[in-house]
Amino acid sequence: MFRRILVVFTSLFFSLMLLAGCNTMEGFGEDVEQAGDEIEEATN
C-alpha cells in the first residue's frame, strides 16, 4: 500500500515539474519538436 502511494506521488510530482517547466502543452510540443530536430541533426 505504501509503495503504491509513493509511486503515485512520485509520478504526480514529476508530471507537475514537467508542466511547470514549459507552462503549456503547446510549449511542451515545441520542446519535444526541438529535441527531435536536434537528435535528427546529430545523426546526419
Biopython code that builds the backbone (N, CA, C, O; Angstrom):
import numpy as np
from Bio.PDB.StructureBuilder import StructureBuilder

atoms = [
    (1, "MET", "N", (0.826, -1.197, 0.000)),
    (1, "MET", "CA", (0.000, 0.000, 0.000)),
    (1, "MET", "C", (0.868, 1.257, 0.000)),
    (1, "MET", "O", (0.639, 2.184, -0.777)),
    (2, "PHE", "N", (1.866, 1.274, 0.883)),
    (2, "PHE", "CA", (2.750, 2.434, 0.951)),
    (2, "PHE", "C", (3.503, 2.636, -0.359)),
    (2, "PHE", "O", (3.681, 3.764, -0.819)),
    (3, "ARG", "N", (3.945, 1.526, -0.955)),
    (3, "ARG", "CA", (4.688, 1.590, -2.221)),
    (3, "ARG", "C", (3.818, 2.202, -3.324)),
    (3, "ARG", "O", (4.294, 3.012, -4.120)),
    (4, "ARG", "N", (2.558, 1.814, -3.363)),
    (4, "ARG", "CA", (1.638, 2.334, -4.377)),
    (4, "ARG", "C", (1.442, 3.840, -4.206)),
    (4, "ARG", "O", (1.463, 4.584, -5.186)),
    (5, "ILE", "N", (1.252, 4.287, -2.973)),
    (5, "ILE", "CA", (1.091, 5.718, -2.698)),
    (5, "ILE", "C", (2.354, 6.474, -3.093)),
    (5, "ILE", "O", (2.275, 7.560, -3.668)),
    (6, "LEU", "N", (3.512, 5.907, -2.789)),
    (6, "LEU", "CA", (4.780, 6.536, -3.144)),
    (6, "LEU", "C", (4.928, 6.672, -4.656)),
    (6, "LEU", "O", (5.372, 7.713, -5.141)),
    (7, "VAL", "N", (4.564, 5.642, -5.398)),
    (7, "VAL", "CA", (4.643, 5.684, -6.857)),
    (7, "VAL", "C", (3.708, 6.752, -7.418)),
    (7, "VAL", "O", (4.094, 7.493, -8.323)),
    (8, "VAL", "N", (2.495, 6.840, -6.899)),
    (8, "VAL", "CA", (1.522, 7.833, -7.371)),
    (8, "VAL", "C", (2.033, 9.247, -7.115)),
    (8, "VAL", "O", (1.994, 10.091, -8.010)),
    (9, "PHE", "N", (2.513, 9.511, -5.899)),
    (9, "PHE", "CA", (3.000, 10.852, -5.581)),
    (9, "PHE", "C", (4.254, 11.208, -6.368)),
    (9, "PHE", "O", (4.424, 12.356, -6.779)),
    (10, "THR", "N", (5.129, 10.236, -6.580)),
    (10, "THR", "CA", (6.341, 10.486, -7.365)),
    (10, "THR", "C", (5.977, 10.811, -8.810)),
    (10, "THR", "O", (6.530, 11.744, -9.392)),
    (11, "SER", "N", (5.061, 10.059, -9.387)),
    (11, "SER", "CA", (4.613, 10.323, -10.756)),
    (11, "SER", "C", (3.958, 11.692, -10.874)),
    (11, "SER", "O", (4.209, 12.433, -11.824)),
    (12, "LEU", "N", (3.126, 12.016, -9.909)),
    (12, "LEU", "CA", (2.463, 13.316, -9.900)),
    (12, "LEU", "C", (3.477, 14.446, -9.801)),
    (12, "LEU", "O", (3.361, 15.453, -10.501)),
    (13, "PHE", "N", (4.462, 14.283, -8.940)),
    (13, "PHE", "CA", (5.499, 15.296, -8.761)),
    (13, "PHE", "C", (6.254, 15.547, -10.066)),
    (13, "PHE", "O", (6.427, 16.698, -10.467)),
    (14, "PHE", "N", (6.700, 14.487, -10.728)),
    (14, "PHE", "CA", (7.447, 14.658, -11.974)),
    (14, "PHE", "C", (6.578, 15.228, -13.091)),
    (14, "PHE", "O", (7.060, 15.997, -13.923)),
    (15, "SER", "N", (5.301, 14.856, -13.113)),
    (15, "SER", "CA", (4.385, 15.416, -14.115)),
    (15, "SER", "C", (4.215, 16.920, -13.910)),
    (15, "SER", "O", (4.236, 17.690, -14.869)),
    (16, "LEU", "N", (4.048, 17.329, -12.658)),
    (16, "LEU", "CA", (3.897, 18.754, -12.369)),
    (16, "LEU", "C", (5.169, 19.524, -12.701)),
    (16, "LEU", "O", (5.095, 20.636, -13.223)),
    (17, "MET", "N", (6.317, 18.960, -12.413)),
    (17, "MET", "CA", (7.581, 19.625, -12.731)),
    (17, "MET", "C", (7.735, 19.782, -14.236)),
    (17, "MET", "O", (8.208, 20.818, -14.704)),
    (18, "LEU", "N", (7.341, 18.771, -14.998)),
    (18, "LEU", "CA", (7.424, 18.834, -16.456)),
    (18, "LEU", "C", (6.507, 19.931, -16.985)),
    (18, "LEU", "O", (6.919, 20.723, -17.832)),
    (19, "LEU", "N", (5.277, 19.987, -16.499)),
    (19, "LEU", "CA", (4.340, 21.005, -16.974)),
    (19, "LEU", "C", (4.739, 22.404, -16.516)),
    (19, "LEU", "O", (4.523, 23.374, -17.242)),
    (20, "ALA", "N", (5.309, 22.519, -15.342)),
    (20, "ALA", "CA", (5.736, 23.829, -14.847)),
    (20, "ALA", "C", (6.910, 24.356, -15.662)),
    (20, "ALA", "O", (7.078, 25.567, -15.805)),
    (21, "GLY", "N", (7.712, 23.456, -16.190)),
    (21, "GLY", "CA", (8.879, 23.858, -16.966)),
    (21, "GLY", "C", (8.511, 24.495, -18.293)),
    (21, "GLY", "O", (9.264, 25.330, -18.794)),
    (22, "CYS", "N", (7.386, 24.133, -18.875)),
    (22, "CYS", "CA", (7.034, 24.689, -20.186)),
    (22, "CYS", "C", (5.682, 25.402, -20.174)),
    (22, "CYS", "O", (5.225, 25.870, -21.217)),
    (23, "ASN", "N", (5.037, 25.490, -19.012)),
    (23, "ASN", "CA", (3.822, 26.277, -18.774)),
    (23, "ASN", "C", (2.578, 25.808, -19.524)),
    (23, "ASN", "O", (1.493, 25.811, -18.942)),
    (24, "THR", "N", (2.688, 25.410, -20.771)),
    (24, "THR", "CA", (1.506, 24.988, -21.522)),
    (24, "THR", "C", (1.822, 23.741, -22.316)),
    (24, "THR", "O", (2.987, 23.405, -22.530)),
    (25, "MET", "N", (0.788, 23.064, -22.749)),
    (25, "MET", "CA", (1.005, 21.876, -23.573)),
    (25, "MET", "C", (1.573, 22.275, -24.936)),
    (25, "MET", "O", (2.321, 21.505, -25.538)),
    (26, "GLU", "N", (1.232, 23.456, -25.425)),
    (26, "GLU", "CA", (1.811, 23.932, -26.687)),
    (26, "GLU", "C", (3.319, 24.092, -26.531)),
    (26, "GLU", "O", (4.091, 23.712, -27.412)),
    (27, "GLY", "N", (3.721, 24.651, -25.413)),
    (27, "GLY", "CA", (5.150, 24.797, -25.135)),
    (27, "GLY", "C", (5.834, 23.447, -25.034)),
    (27, "GLY", "O", (6.972, 23.282, -25.475)),
    (28, "PHE", "N", (5.127, 22.469, -24.445)),
    (28, "PHE", "CA", (5.668, 21.117, -24.347)),
    (28, "PHE", "C", (5.876, 20.525, -25.733)),
    (28, "PHE", "O", (6.894, 19.884, -25.993)),
    (29, "GLY", "N", (4.911, 20.741, -26.622)),
    (29, "GLY", "CA", (5.037, 20.256, -28.003)),
    (29, "GLY", "C", (6.218, 20.881, -28.712)),
    (29, "GLY", "O", (6.931, 20.206, -29.454)),
    (30, "GLU", "N", (6.427, 22.159, -28.488)),
    (30, "GLU", "CA", (7.571, 22.839, -29.106)),
    (30, "GLU", "C", (8.886, 22.291, -28.554)),
    (30, "GLU", "O", (9.853, 22.128, -29.299)),
    (31, "ASP", "N", (8.923, 22.006, -27.247)),
    (31, "ASP", "CA", (10.128, 21.437, -26.636)),
    (31, "ASP", "C", (10.443, 20.071, -27.233)),
    (31, "ASP", "O", (11.598, 19.770, -27.534)),
    (32, "VAL", "N", (9.412, 19.243, -27.403)),
    (32, "VAL", "CA", (9.613, 17.908, -27.971)),
    (32, "VAL", "C", (10.069, 18.022, -29.417)),
    (32, "VAL", "O", (10.955, 17.283, -29.847)),
    (33, "GLU", "N", (9.479, 18.931, -30.163)),
    (33, "GLU", "CA", (9.858, 19.119, -31.557)),
    (33, "GLU", "C", (11.313, 19.573, -31.668)),
    (33, "GLU", "O", (12.058, 19.086, -32.519)),
    (34, "GLN", "N", (11.709, 20.498, -30.813)),
    (34, "GLN", "CA", (13.086, 20.988, -30.830)),
    (34, "GLN", "C", (14.060, 19.859, -30.485)),
    (34, "GLN", "O", (15.108, 19.728, -31.117)),
    (35, "ALA", "N", (13.719, 19.054, -29.494)),
    (35, "ALA", "CA", (14.576, 17.923, -29.127)),
    (35, "ALA", "C", (14.690, 16.945, -30.289)),
    (35, "ALA", "O", (15.773, 16.423, -30.552)),
    (36, "GLY", "N", (13.596, 16.693, -30.980)),
    (36, "GLY", "CA", (13.610, 15.811, -32.148)),
    (36, "GLY", "C", (14.477, 16.368, -33.260)),
    (36, "GLY", "O", (15.223, 15.626, -33.898)),
    (37, "ASP", "N", (14.385, 17.669, -33.497)),
    (37, "ASP", "CA", (15.209, 18.305, -34.526)),
    (37, "ASP", "C", (16.692, 18.188, -34.194)),
    (37, "ASP", "O", (17.513, 17.930, -35.075)),
    (38, "GLU", "N", (17.032, 18.377, -32.922)),
    (38, "GLU", "CA", (18.429, 18.292, -32.512)),
    (38, "GLU", "C", (18.967, 16.874, -32.661)),
    (38, "GLU", "O", (20.110, 16.674, -33.073)),
    (39, "ILE", "N", (18.140, 15.900, -32.327)),
    (39, "ILE", "CA", (18.554, 14.486, -32.494)),
    (39, "ILE", "C", (18.750, 14.183, -33.968)),
    (39, "ILE", "O", (19.717, 13.525, -34.352)),
    (40, "GLU", "N", (17.831, 14.665, -34.791)),
    (40, "GLU", "CA", (17.922, 14.415, -36.228)),
    (40, "GLU", "C", (19.195, 15.052, -36.810)),
    (40, "GLU", "O", (19.870, 14.433, -37.632)),
    (41, "GLU", "N", (19.523, 16.268, -36.395)),
    (41, "GLU", "CA", (20.722, 16.923, -36.882)),
    (41, "GLU", "C", (21.981, 16.194, -36.411)),
    (41, "GLU", "O", (22.966, 16.125, -37.146)),
    (42, "ALA", "N", (21.957, 15.658, -35.213)),
    (42, "ALA", "CA", (23.119, 14.947, -34.680)),
    (42, "ALA", "C", (23.388, 13.659, -35.428)),
    (42, "ALA", "O", (24.534, 13.216, -35.504)),
    (43, "THR", "N", (22.343, 13.045, -35.985)),
    (43, "THR", "CA", (22.523, 11.779, -36.697)),
    (43, "THR", "C", (22.969, 11.982, -38.128)),
    (43, "THR", "O", (23.410, 11.031, -38.772)),
    (44, "ASN", "N", (22.868, 13.188, -38.640)),
    (44, "ASN", "CA", (23.268, 13.440, -40.045)),
    (44, "ASN", "C", (24.721, 13.808, -40.147)),
    (44, "ASN", "O", (25.221, 14.051, -41.246)),
]
sb = StructureBuilder()
sb.init_structure("model")
sb.init_model(0)
sb.init_chain("A")
sb.init_seg("    ")
for serial, (resi, resn, name, xyz) in enumerate(atoms, 1):
    if name == "N":
        sb.init_residue(resn, " ", resi, " ")
    sb.init_atom(name, np.array(xyz, "f"), 0.0, 1.0, " ", f" {name:<3s}", serial, name[0])
structure = sb.get_structure()
